Amino acid sequence: MNELEKKLSDYIDDLNAEREPEKHQGVADTPELENLLSTARIVRTLREPAMPAPGYPERLAQAVAHKIPKSKDAEQKMIHVKSRRTWFFPSVAALVAGLLLFAVLSNWYGLFNSNAVYAMEKAVAQLSNYHGILEIRSQNAAGEEWLIRRIEIWSEGDKYAVRQDDGTLTVNNGTQKWQVRTQSKEVALLPVAPDSTKTGFDLRDEAKKAKEYPHTVVGSERIAGRLAEKLKISPPGGLPYYLWIDTETNLPVQLQTAMQNALQTTYTFTSFEPNIQLDSQIFAYQLPEGYKVVEKDPGQLVATVEEAAAISGLTPLLPEEAPVRIFAFQDRIVLDYGDTTIVETVAQGSFKPVADSALGVAAGGLLEVWGERLRWRQEKLEIQVEGEQREELARQITADLKLPNNDQDLVNKAQIKVPVDMEIVKADQEQVDRGSSPWQLDPLHVAFTFVNLKVTPEGIQGEPEVPFSAFKLAVNNGVQAVVQTTRGPIKKVYLERLVRQDETGIWSVVGYDPR
């Protein structure tokens, strides 16, 4: 029996012996103890009161009667009082008993809340290991729900092993951490610390938070066939969330986060075995036959965005649609959608689109469009989306996405048209296809050559008259482009892809504006 239990037991003994406990033990020294003692006092009031010896009421009535003057009116009043006593006092007693019962149940319900969390705290403290299957599901504000991950977990103290649906196994035995990737036949060696939360649902952390935060038992439900008490936990300054405690083991079996950014995550142990004999080999490092070791920036396949954020140090910007897999690296997160990949990294330096890329708008800045890739910057992150769903997923991240308009006629605005010999253009395209003159794939370099040949028609000798730094790509819709210059006789150069309208097509000058 711990000190708190002993104090409560001694207090109840004093109450039962009709003694005043405070005179012997003093007042409660903690709010928790005061709550328990207060409940004990209220429960004690429900006990039948100690009555005097038999015949005491009659003797008292006779003694009082001798003191009262006799009269007809007095006798009538006594009869009336006796008749009223038969219904008045029982009614008052019932009312008082009801009020007392309500008070007791209210206090006892709060006591039960504390006891449920206290039992969970004790059970977690006695938890040496466990093996379980954890399902992670998400739900949006419209009530649509989907399965994110189903993982198998072995845990023993600070050691753990987590197996994903695809067979990927991540193990941390306290001195080593590695990830066995069955699909690529690799073993990635990972830093042991700092280590992120392995699942997003840590039993010890949840028990600790439930004890520290205000909480209420709001009902009971069956979770994966087990009866569980449902706790509503209200962290100060935060949104309430829910935790379910298995009534048999007193361990957490389900966690539901608050709805944030229109998404809510539920972690459920569909299978859970505490304090069993685990195979020690699960935490032993060994390289499977035919596998290779990856050590340099291997990244980690993780189950949740929270894990990826902890490993990468980034706060990613997420589409509404959940990815198939998430990989986390230092300063980089990769969201895998099968046919499309999103890569988010820390933005560094100034944003420079690829020279031959088309330009659009995203997050109020430049959008690079190059083949099947979209790239832009948003909230100190550089985001790259590549693949079949690139436009749809990009629009879920940035609402103002504007792709370049290929139908827009830019070159018609040129003040001076430049005649083009299509036979020469086709020959130049073939030359570039064979690997020669790759500069013709870049509208900036084509404009740079054109302007300097205008300045020095005999050819460029040594340093050009108009430096490359004077040229800036103003517009590029993938088919037509406009390059501005800050020096020289030409103010704008108009270019077009005449043979092939993709990233392999060369650029030709079709017009310009004189300065």
Secondary structure as UniProt FT lines:
FT   HELIX           3..16
FT   TURN            17..18
FT   HELIX           21..25
FT   HELIX           31..45
FT   TURN            54..55
FT   HELIX           56..67
FT   HELIX           72..125
FT   STRAND          129..140
FT   TURN            141..142
FT   STRAND          145..156
FT   TURN            157..158
FT   STRAND          159..163
FT   TURN            165..166
FT   STRAND          169..172
FT   STRAND          177..181
FT   TURN            182..185
FT   STRAND          186..190
FT   HELIX           203..212
FT   STRAND          215..223
FT   TURN            224..225
FT   STRAND          226..233
FT   TURN            236..237
FT   STRAND          241..246
FT   TURN            247..249
FT   STRAND          252..256
FT   TURN            261..262
FT   STRAND          263..274
FT   HELIX           280..283
FT   TURN            289..290
FT   STRAND          292..294
FT   STRAND          300..302
FT   HELIX           305..312
FT   STRAND          325..329
FT   TURN            330..331
FT   STRAND          332..336
FT   STRAND          340..346
FT   TURN            355..356
FT   STRAND          358..362
FT   TURN            363..364
FT   STRAND          365..370
FT   TURN            371..372
FT   STRAND          373..378
FT   TURN            379..380
FT   STRAND          381..387
FT   TURN            388..389
FT   HELIX           390..397
FT   TURN            399..400
FT   TURN            406..407
FT   HELIX           411..413
FT   STRAND          416..417
FT   HELIX           422..433
FT   TURN            434..435
FT   HELIX           438..441
FT   HELIX           443..455
FT   TURN            457..458
FT   HELIX           468..470
FT   STRAND          471..476
FT   STRAND          480..485
FT   STRAND          490..496
FT   TURN            503..504
FT   STRAND          508..514
//
